[in-house]
Amino acid sequence: MEEKLGRLRGAQCSWIGQVIGAVIGQGAASGEFEVVDVPLAAMCATTAMIRFFHPQMIAQCIDKPSPTLDEMIDFCLGRPLPAWRGRGS
């Protein structure tokens, strides 16, 4: 049973990573994101947000202060925006 749950968690995390990669790839293709390496950007964004979708991490972090999922998405996807680099310059 535990082995099946482990495979299911792995598949869930992989699928979410693919979705995040697709969003970043579409943004890069449309010029909205300035990303040199889409797969690397997807891995970085997924790693930054894993506590929001990995069941064990959700349980371990439930009582810890943290940004909301929307705040993390804005942060992770906001960094590659060309407009972001120009702020404060």
C-alpha positions in Angstrom: 0.0 0.0 0.0 2.7 2.5 1.0 4.6 1.7 -2.3 1.5 2.5 -4.3 1.0 5.8 -2.4 4.6 6.7 -3.1 4.2 6.1 -6.8 0.9 8.1 -6.7 2.6 11.0 -4.9 5.5 10.9 -7.4 3.1 10.9 -10.4 1.1 13.8 -8.8 4.3 15.9 -8.3 5.5 15.1 -11.9 2.1 16.1 -13.4 2.1 19.4 -11.4 5.7 20.0 -12.6 4.6 19.5 -16.2 1.7 21.9 -15.8 4.0 24.5 -14.3 6.5 23.9 -17.2 3.7 24.3 -19.7 2.6 27.7 -18.2 6.2 28.9 -18.2 6.8 27.6 -21.7 3.7 29.4 -23.0 4.7 32.6 -21.3 8.2 32.3 -22.8 6.8 31.6 -26.3 4.5 34.6 -26.1 7.2 36.9 -24.8 5.6 37.4 -21.5 8.4 35.7 -19.7 12.1 36.0 -20.5 13.4 32.5 -19.7 16.5 31.0 -21.2 15.9 27.4 -20.0 12.2 26.6 -19.6 12.8 23.1 -18.1 15.1 24.6 -15.4 12.7 27.4 -14.7 9.9 24.8 -14.3 12.0 22.8 -11.9 12.9 25.9 -9.8 9.3 27.0 -9.6 8.1 23.5 -8.8 10.7 23.2 -6.0 9.7 26.6 -4.6 6.0 25.6 -4.4 6.3 21.9 -3.5 5.1 22.4 0.1 1.7 23.4 -1.4 1.0 20.2 -3.3 3.1 17.3 -1.9 0.9 15.6 0.7 3.7 15.0 3.2 5.0 18.5 3.0 1.5 19.9 3.4 1.1 18.0 6.6 4.5 19.0 7.9 4.1 22.7 7.1 0.4 23.2 8.0 1.1 25.2 11.2 4.2 27.1 9.9 3.9 30.6 8.7 4.1 30.9 5.0 3.0 32.8 2.0 -0.2 31.7 0.3 -0.1 29.6 -2.8 -1.1 32.6 -4.9 1.7 34.7 -3.4 4.2 32.0 -4.2 2.9 31.6 -7.8 3.2 35.4 -8.3 6.7 35.4 -6.8 7.9 32.4 -8.9 6.4 33.5 -12.2 6.9 37.2 -11.6 10.7 37.0 -11.4 11.3 36.1 -15.1 9.1 39.0 -16.3 11.1 41.7 -18.2 9.1 44.4 -16.3 10.3 43.0 -13.0 14.0 43.6 -13.9 13.3 47.2 -14.7 11.8 48.0 -11.3 14.1 50.0 -9.0 16.7 50.7 -11.7 
